[in-house]
Amino acid sequence: MSRESEMGNRESSNGGSTDGWVPGAKPATATSGIAQNPVFEHLLRLADDRLVLGHRLSEWCGHAPILEEDIALANIALDLIGQASMLLKLAGEVEGKGRSEDALAYFRDAIEFRNAQLVELPNGDFAVTIVRQFLFDAWDVLVLERLAAVSNEALAGIAAKALKEARYHLRHTAEWVRMLGDGTAESHARAQRALDDLWPYTAELFLADAVDAEAVAAGSGVDVESFRSRWRQTVEQVLGEATLAIPKDGFAPRGGRTGRHTEYLGRMLADMQSLARAHPGAAW
Amino acid sequence: MTKDTVSATGGATTAAETQWDLWEVFTQEGEGAPHEHAGSVHATTPEHAMQNARDVYARRGKIVSLWVVPSGAIIASAPSDSGPFFDPGNDKAYRHPQFYKTPRGVRGL
């Protein structure tokens, strides 16, 4: 489907007034679609985690501390962006308004993104990137294991493919957490600081609302609340081996799932979306 | 590591002190095929070496098996060996099994 017809469809569906990609235009409301299409919303949550984290990782390309890790991070980034692409394509089909995966990735504004705040935070130093990725990967494997068994065959197929990738991601980042935590005094201090800073953001990964419950009931979703203790087991084991102390649970930021994000997402999207918005429909 | 890094003794460090160990990587492209040398990676542990080898050499091809070997474990011939070791003996035709026809159906020989 061409970009023009997508835009045409969006305009007609929005009465021609709220085209998200026009500079200065009013974005769709944060809650639009939640009641009408919970499966679409749930798929956006799954896809946006991967799209945003994949882009964050891609920012390391050419900057990682060593060539081999530069390639490894780029590989993980590509895996995540590939998963996001498949999930957004499926979301667009479920929505039924003719939006392709590209339209959803590049022509939504921050308030329309449904990722958890954890993944949009800046990369920080290498320890922050690795600890964040490890905390996510341990969660992601559990998410995908469950999604691979849902009755929605298209979603289960995507999850089964992604699961193989995610298991490797976890193996890679768990090894790095061990090396950093149980490494030099400096690497240990940086890894512990990263863990302390990121820990509060992991709570949001396990928050579910009515949207998620409806998607689960429709055979197209995952109940994230159901495996919090399993995640904690995995994380505790690796952090123990890494001689890192698990922070106490306390204040936990939330809101990403309904479009409330940190200041960092908007800037990241401005960068990520600039090419597609400057040259709509460009192909290469 | 930057070149400004100094060691505990105050002197400038050498590349050998700041770089990770070198590992040679061998990849196998199919069951029964030989493991062939693909290149090398830097890494700190065997598991780390295996992951780096996977990411650098095995992600695009149809690789079914990987070996990583500490580079120091490879015993290499010296350039001065080239005469006595590698004289091809082209004057001794009986050394070259070129008088046989490979039966059809034999692959990978």
Interface residues (C-beta under 8 A of the other chain):
Chain A: I66 L67 E68 E69 I71 A72 N75 Y168 R171 H172 E175 M179
Chain B: W20 V41 H42 A43 T44 T45 E47 H48 Q51 N52 R54 D55 V56 R59
